[in-house]
Amino acid sequence: MSESIQRLKIGEGKISGYSSIFLGLLSVIGVVCFKYPEWLTTPEFRNVYTGDSMKIVLTATIIASFLFALVSFMLSKQKKWAMIGLLLCTAAIVVGGFQVEGRSVEKTSWHLGVDWLLLDLLLMAVIFVPIEMVFPKNKNQSKFHDEWRTDLLYFVVSHLFIQFFGVITQKPAKLFFGWIGLDDLQHWVQGLPFVIELLFAFLVTDLFQYAAHRFFHSHTYLWRFHSVHHSTKNMDWLAGSRTHFVDIFVTRSMTFIPLYIFGFSEITFNTYIIFMAIHAVLIHANTRINFGFLKYIIATPQYHHWHHCEDPRYYGKNFATIFPFIDKIFGTYYLPGNTWPEGTGLHETNFPKGYMKQLVYPFTKSPFDDDLNMEERTNR
């Protein structure tokens, strides 16, 4: 697909300028998190890292922002991006970026997951932006395509309100299974070797997610919500974040059912969450890496891009999130050698653009519009 915005090129100073701005902005917000951890950080996530480790990350981010600004200043004919990045990293230093200290935090009734947002955004950008630049699937696709702001907003919202999504998605599992005596089963599961327990967690959650995912595609009303996720025509590391909150609620609730029933150990649970956070970004990424024989064992970008294919002939394929063999078992597997789909997105031409319009779209869409393509949607 042709892009109205030119793809960034190494040596022009724009990449380093944008990197400086990105890191400088993260640094400023990071300092604010240190000052107001009760309201801006996640209790569960604070147990994973330490104040000292985050101080090191913050210091490194400020320094990196400054260095990228210098590189941009030397390479770019237009100095504005370098100057903005320099101002941001300077602001982070002025408000106390090099003097922050971790401290004990009192538990509050509510909080925003700004720490989770910053760290995940930083990690995903560091991993996937270079991959997409060096090994792009769509060589003409810019990082700043027409809808990148929409995808970034989805990313931000889902991370900021991690407390809300965490509570509502665990409720169904606790409600329906909390009264069952599961102690013996959970002790047995937690006594398994770590690798076996982790693979078991991957398997049972993927089976539940497969069922939920396929149901979203086959049920006309639920497809309204899931179609938001399929509406992107620019597959990249942010595209996977474009998910309607109803879709998030149902899919994550289905995931929590086996996690709650089997009571996987804390290390297995945390490993699963980290793996899924990275893997979900990977399979949507704009990269041509095929992963060799591994693509037949675990879902890859090529595998999942076929799921997002805009050609109706290939609808209803590759619902599994982790293991392709699940699709093989249920007859929904499709992976033609090293071939990729020509395009991704929806066959519909009037799908709304922008976060708010997509948020209300499933509730306002006319049932008559659903009936027009009932057969097509049933096959997705």
Secondary structure in CASP SS format (residue, H / E / C, confidence):
PFRMAT SS
TARGET T0000
AUTHOR 0000-0000-0000
METHOD secondary structure of the structure
MODEL  1
M C 1.00
S C 1.00
E C 1.00
S C 1.00
I C 1.00
Q C 1.00
R C 1.00
L C 1.00
K C 1.00
I C 1.00
G C 1.00
E C 1.00
G C 1.00
K H 1.00
I H 1.00
S H 1.00
G H 1.00
Y H 1.00
S H 1.00
S H 1.00
I H 1.00
F H 1.00
L H 1.00
G H 1.00
L H 1.00
L H 1.00
S H 1.00
V H 1.00
I H 1.00
G H 1.00
V H 1.00
V H 1.00
C H 1.00
F H 1.00
K H 1.00
Y C 1.00
P H 1.00
E H 1.00
W H 1.00
L H 1.00
T C 1.00
T C 1.00
P H 1.00
E H 1.00
F H 1.00
R H 1.00
N C 1.00
V C 1.00
Y C 1.00
T C 1.00
G H 1.00
D H 1.00
S H 1.00
M H 1.00
K H 1.00
I H 1.00
V H 1.00
L H 1.00
T H 1.00
A H 1.00
T H 1.00
I H 1.00
I H 1.00
A H 1.00
S H 1.00
F H 1.00
L H 1.00
F H 1.00
A H 1.00
L H 1.00
V H 1.00
S H 1.00
F H 1.00
M H 1.00
L H 1.00
S C 1.00
K C 1.00
Q C 1.00
K C 1.00
K H 1.00
W H 1.00
A H 1.00
M H 1.00
I H 1.00
G H 1.00
L H 1.00
L H 1.00
L H 1.00
C H 1.00
T H 1.00
A H 1.00
A H 1.00
I H 1.00
V H 1.00
V C 1.00
G C 1.00
G C 1.00
F C 1.00
Q C 1.00
V C 1.00
E C 1.00
G C 1.00
R C 1.00
S C 1.00
V C 1.00
E C 1.00
K C 1.00
T C 1.00
S C 1.00
W C 1.00
H C 1.00
L C 1.00
G C 1.00
V H 1.00
D H 1.00
W H 1.00
L H 1.00
L H 1.00
L H 1.00
D H 1.00
L H 1.00
L H 1.00
L H 1.00
M H 1.00
A H 1.00
V H 1.00
I H 1.00
F H 1.00
V H 1.00
P H 1.00
I H 1.00
E H 1.00
M H 1.00
V H 1.00
F C 1.00
P C 1.00
K C 1.00
N C 1.00
K C 1.00
N C 1.00
Q C 1.00
S C 1.00
K C 1.00
F C 1.00
H C 1.00
D C 1.00
E C 1.00
W H 1.00
R H 1.00
T H 1.00
D H 1.00
L H 1.00
L H 1.00
Y H 1.00
F H 1.00
V H 1.00
V H 1.00
S H 1.00
H H 1.00
L H 1.00
F C 1.00
I H 1.00
Q H 1.00
F H 1.00
F H 1.00
G H 1.00
V H 1.00
I H 1.00
T H 1.00
Q H 1.00
K H 1.00
P H 1.00
A H 1.00
K H 1.00
L H 1.00
F H 1.00
F H 1.00
G C 1.00
W C 1.00
I C 1.00
G C 1.00
L C 1.00
D H 1.00
D H 1.00
L H 1.00
Q H 1.00
H H 1.00
W H 1.00
V H 1.00
Q H 1.00
G C 1.00
L C 1.00
P C 1.00
F H 1.00
V H 1.00
I H 1.00
E H 1.00
L H 1.00
L H 1.00
F H 1.00
A H 1.00
F H 1.00
L H 1.00
V H 1.00
T H 1.00
D H 1.00
L H 1.00
F H 1.00
Q H 1.00
Y H 1.00
A H 1.00
A H 1.00
H H 1.00
R H 1.00
F H 1.00
F H 1.00
H H 1.00
S H 1.00
H C 1.00
T H 1.00
Y H 1.00
L H 1.00
W H 1.00
R H 1.00
F H 1.00
H H 1.00
S H 1.00
V H 1.00
H H 1.00
H H 1.00
S C 1.00
T C 1.00
K C 1.00
N C 1.00
M C 1.00
D C 1.00
W C 1.00
L C 1.00
A H 1.00
G H 1.00
S H 1.00
R C 1.00
T C 1.00
H C 1.00
F H 1.00
V H 1.00
D H 1.00
I H 1.00
F H 1.00
V H 1.00
T H 1.00
R H 1.00
S H 1.00
M H 1.00
T H 1.00
F H 1.00
I H 1.00
P H 1.00
L H 1.00
Y H 1.00
I H 1.00
F H 1.00
G C 1.00
F C 1.00
S C 1.00
E H 1.00
I H 1.00
T H 1.00
F H 1.00
N H 1.00
T H 1.00
Y H 1.00
I H 1.00
I H 1.00
F H 1.00
M H 1.00
A H 1.00
I H 1.00
H H 1.00
A H 1.00
V H 1.00
L H 1.00
I C 1.00
H C 1.00
A C 1.00
N C 1.00
T C 1.00
R C 1.00
I C 1.00
N C 1.00
F C 1.00
G H 1.00
F H 1.00
L H 1.00
K H 1.00
Y H 1.00
I C 1.00
I C 1.00
A C 1.00
T C 1.00
P H 1.00
Q H 1.00
Y H 1.00
H H 1.00
H H 1.00
W H 1.00
H H 1.00
H C 1.00
C E 1.00
E C 1.00
D C 1.00
P H 1.00
R H 1.00
Y H 1.00
Y C 1.00
G C 1.00
K C 1.00
N C 1.00
F C 1.00
A C 1.00
T C 1.00
I C 1.00
F C 1.00
P H 1.00
F H 1.00
I H 1.00
D H 1.00
K H 1.00
I H 1.00
F H 1.00
G C 1.00
T C 1.00
Y C 1.00
Y C 1.00
L C 1.00
P C 1.00
G C 1.00
N C 1.00
T C 1.00
W C 1.00
P C 1.00
E C 1.00
G C 1.00
T E 1.00
G C 1.00
L C 1.00
H C 1.00
E C 1.00
T C 1.00
N C 1.00
F C 1.00
P C 1.00
K C 1.00
G C 1.00
Y H 1.00
M H 1.00
K H 1.00
Q H 1.00
L H 1.00
V H 1.00
Y H 1.00
P H 1.00
F H 1.00
T H 1.00
K C 1.00
S C 1.00
P H 1.00
F H 1.00
D H 1.00
D H 1.00
D H 1.00
L H 1.00
N C 1.00
M H 1.00
E H 1.00
E H 1.00
R H 1.00
T H 1.00
N C 1.00
R C 1.00
END
